[in-house]
Amino acid sequence: MKSVRPPMPMDDGEYGGCRWRALAADAVRNLGAMRQRSLLALLGIAIGTAAVVALISIGENAREHSMRQFLAMGADILTVQKDFGLSGRPAALTLADVERLRALPGIEEVAPVAMLGVEIRQGRTRLPSAVAGVTPDFFALVQAKAAQGRMLTDQDRTATAVVLGAGLARRLAEDGRLPAPGSLLRMGGYNHTVVGVLAASVPNPVLPLDVDSTAFVPLSGARRVSANSDITNLVVRKTSAAADRAVRQSMTGHFSGGAHPRAVVVQSARQLIVAMTDQARVHTLLLAAIGGVSLLVGGVGVMNVMLMGVVERRREIGLRMALGARPFDVCAMFLAEALALSLSGGMAGVLLGLAAAAVYAWNAGWSFAPSVPSLPLGLGMSCGVGLFFGLYPAVQASRLEPVAALRGE
């Protein structure tokens, strides 16, 4: 039979510290005696905690990745596009709008964009792709850099020149010939000379196009590529000192005023950042709730281990009470075991969750940073769940009558 130590009063100031250490040592020893069941309960807590930490960290890293995409091109970009939500033909954007918007306070640069969709041919490769008619100002506005050759200039206004995004150039090289400055591409029935290939860039959700997978031609020559070459968007960069809301209101006022008001949609990067932050917060809470459900399942395992322990250790409980242990001491003994089980499972789960989140970030191509709030949250939730589900067995054990417990099998 396992030896039972005489109890020490929990509220004794002189021996209080020794009593808590003895309580922790007893908890570890008792859990060790139920090794298999303890390991299974610990595994449940570890998986639940890992789910909480991993899901919160993945959500945080996804948000950080999106924010870096915005900041790569600057958070001062705004776009204007026709309001296609209204019935009828949307009003056209013109080059006159570009000049008027440039004159508004707080606006640094404006670039018109005509979005087209055509088939690009190089040798035997035929590739449907987005083509954008732009002015030379566009590249400086979105901070695009040339990896080969040069950008479009004012001298290309009447030329059949094209600049390729890095991703589009790679896709056109499927037959083994990577487009380079001087290469010829067939678009809209005309041969276009490649004058440059852009460096790789990350997508910016506020822009109407993905710079990496688009071919850029002079705006004045866009009609050679497609008959419908109207300006579809205006890309605007405001000064860093200008208030985002004030600039949006002045731009909206420009299109809604005058004798012929036009319906447009003005969107800013900062608007999207705020919306994405709110959305990410909701997603993080949902992911934490999903992880919490897993943790509750682990808590049920802790309760099961504790209840079976109460049944199997009735004689030990009775003997402790006969030697002077109070119901509070017995209750504390079982709660200490539940806490030790959930704390060790929680620590293992934190490490497991961080590892899972790191693997996910690596697979998605993100840079990984652990979510600091998820660590105390995951560990705190595991301890809280362990204490909650360990309370009922502990109370059951403390209510046993010593004589009845000693008679029990």
Salt bridges, closest charged atoms under 4 A:
ASP11 OD2 - ARG326 NH1 3.93
ASP26 OD1 - ARG29 NH2 2.05
ASP26 OD2 - ARG320 NH2 3.75
GLU60 OE1 - ARG63 NH2 3.50
GLU64 OE2 - ARG63 NH2 2.97
ASP76 OD1 - LYS238 NZ 3.32
ASP76 OD1 - ARG270 NH2 2.98
ASP97 OD1 - HIS254 NE2 3.19
ASP97 OD1 - ARG262 NH2 2.76
GLU99 OE2 - ARG102 NH1 2.98
GLU109 OE2 - ARG102 NE 2.94
ASP137 OD2 - ARG102 NH2 2.93
ASP154 OD1 - ARG157 NH2 3.81
ASP156 OD2 - ARG150 NH1 2.73
ASP230 OD2 - ARG89 NH2 3.33
ASP244 OD2 - ARG248 NE 3.01
ASP278 OD1 - ARG281 NH1 3.20
GLU312 OE1 - ARG37 NH2 2.94
GLU316 OE1 - LYS2 NZ 3.33
GLU316 OE1 - ARG313 NE 3.14
GLU316 OE2 - ARG320 NE 3.09
ASP329 OD2 - ARG326 NE 3.33
GLU337 OE2 - ARG313 NH2 2.98
